[in-house]
């Protein structure tokens, strides 16, 4: 396996693991969190952030859309191809949306239009 293949394989594995962790957290009953909704919220937020980070890393590593969809569906069988593709598209445009939001907030704070 060449260096590029190794990078793509590692990115694929990271997405599978993050998707599986996210599925385990979101499908777990409250007893896993000792009935504490704060723990559930924290775990869900962390799992979601890790999933997005893994997808962004895979995109940055030039992993193909089909491979990322495969990794997402392998890690979380509840996802279908359409849902996985939408999640990738959402993650892909997230940074752009954050930049736009920050620019609007900054303009508002500075009193600019």
C-alpha positions as CSV (number, residue, x, y, z in Angstrom):
1,X,0.0,0.0,0.0
2,X,1.5,3.3,-1.1
3,X,1.6,6.5,1.0
4,X,-1.5,7.9,-0.8
5,X,-3.4,4.7,-0.3
6,X,-2.4,4.6,3.3
7,X,-3.7,8.2,3.9
8,X,-7.0,7.4,2.2
9,X,-7.3,4.2,4.1
10,X,-6.7,6.0,7.4
11,X,-9.2,8.7,6.5
12,X,-11.8,6.0,5.6
13,X,-11.2,4.2,9.0
14,X,-11.5,7.5,10.9
15,X,-14.9,8.1,9.3
16,X,-16.1,4.6,10.0
17,X,-15.0,4.9,13.7
18,X,-16.5,8.3,14.1
19,X,-19.8,7.2,12.5
20,X,-20.0,4.1,14.7
21,X,-19.2,6.1,17.8
22,X,-21.9,8.7,16.9
23,X,-24.4,5.8,16.3
24,X,-23.6,4.2,19.7
25,X,-24.0,7.5,21.5
26,X,-27.2,8.6,19.9
27,X,-28.8,5.2,20.1
28,X,-27.8,4.5,23.7
29,X,-30.5,4.6,26.4
30,X,-30.4,7.1,29.3
31,X,-29.2,4.4,31.6
32,X,-25.8,4.5,29.9
33,X,-25.5,8.1,31.1
34,X,-26.9,7.3,34.5
35,X,-30.0,9.3,33.6
36,X,-28.0,12.5,33.4
37,X,-29.1,14.5,30.4
38,X,-26.1,16.7,30.7
39,X,-23.8,13.7,30.1
40,X,-25.9,12.7,27.1
41,X,-25.7,16.1,25.6
42,X,-22.0,16.4,26.1
43,X,-21.4,12.9,24.6
44,X,-23.7,13.7,21.7
45,X,-21.9,17.0,21.0
46,X,-18.5,15.4,21.2
47,X,-19.5,12.5,18.9
48,X,-21.0,14.9,16.4
49,X,-17.9,17.1,16.4
50,X,-15.7,14.0,15.9
51,X,-17.8,12.8,13.0
52,X,-17.6,16.2,11.3
53,X,-13.9,16.4,11.9
54,X,-13.4,12.9,10.4
55,X,-15.4,13.8,7.3
56,X,-13.5,17.1,6.9
57,X,-10.2,15.2,7.2
58,X,-11.3,12.7,4.6
59,X,-12.3,15.5,2.3
60,X,-9.0,17.3,2.9
61,X,-7.2,14.0,2.1
62,X,-9.0,14.0,-1.3
63,X,-11.0,10.9,-0.4
64,X,-13.7,10.4,-3.0
65,X,-17.4,11.0,-2.1
66,X,-18.2,7.3,-2.7
67,X,-15.6,6.2,-0.3
68,X,-16.8,8.6,2.4
69,X,-20.4,7.5,1.9
70,X,-19.2,3.9,2.2
71,X,-17.4,4.7,5.4
72,X,-20.4,6.5,6.9
73,X,-22.8,3.7,6.0
74,X,-20.4,1.1,7.3
75,X,-20.0,2.8,10.6
76,X,-23.7,3.7,10.9
77,X,-26.0,1.2,9.1
78,X,-28.9,3.5,9.9
79,X,-27.6,5.9,7.3
80,X,-28.6,5.4,3.7
81,X,-26.6,6.7,0.7
82,X,-28.7,9.8,0.4
83,X,-28.4,10.7,4.1
84,X,-24.6,10.1,4.0
85,X,-24.2,12.2,0.9
86,X,-26.2,15.1,2.5
87,X,-24.1,14.9,5.6
88,X,-20.9,15.1,3.5
89,X,-22.3,18.1,1.6
90,X,-23.3,19.8,4.9
91,X,-19.8,19.2,6.3
92,X,-18.2,20.4,3.1
93,X,-20.0,23.8,3.2
94,X,-19.9,24.2,7.0
95,X,-16.7,26.2,7.1
96,X,-18.0,28.5,4.4
97,X,-21.3,29.1,6.4
98,X,-19.3,29.8,9.6
99,X,-17.2,32.4,7.8
100,X,-20.3,34.1,6.4
101,X,-21.9,34.1,9.9
102,X,-18.8,35.4,11.5
103,X,-18.5,38.2,8.9
104,X,-22.2,39.2,9.5
105,X,-21.7,39.2,13.3
106,X,-18.6,41.3,13.0
107,X,-20.3,43.8,10.7
108,X,-23.2,44.0,13.1
109,X,-20.9,44.6,16.1
110,X,-19.0,47.2,14.2
111,X,-22.2,48.9,13.0
112,X,-21.5,48.3,9.3
113,X,-24.1,47.1,6.8
